[in-house]
Amino acid sequence: MIEDYASAFVERAQDQAVLAKADRRIAAMHMGGIVIECRLKADYQSSFQTSPRRTHDLLALAIGLNDLAEQQHLARPKFDEETIELIQKINAPLDRPFIHLRYLGISPTDQDYMQWKVDFRTLQKRLNRILGITP
């Protein structure tokens, strides 16, 4: 089976928005990580016609995309240090991998959640600028 990460990105972004609107913080943060994961994996498929790495590690996916772009001499912006920092924040909010947040039985503080939302929105804008508006 070939995954359709571009479609999954769109669907998971809608899911994340619904969860955020309902103030389901942990679920929204977990789904936000999945949104970014699908966005990065969709770029593997569209830009490089290759299957993305089998990982949930957003940082590894981003570094892999940078490496592929360099290897293929693509004239596109690489993920800069600030974007990598944002990817790391979404990759491990609350000092846990985003993929494991679903097992967390507490809610983040207002301050932690508000900062995560700012980081998530900023990262989405940066990815749109670097990778293009949609996968």
Secondary structure, DSSP 8 states (H G I E B T S, - for coil): ----HHHHHHHHHHHHHHHHHTT-HHHHHHHHHHHHHHHHHHHHHHHH-S---S---HHHHHHHHHHHHHHTT--S----HHHHHHHHHHHSGGGS-GGGGGG--S---HHHHHHHHHHHHHHHHHHHHHH-S--
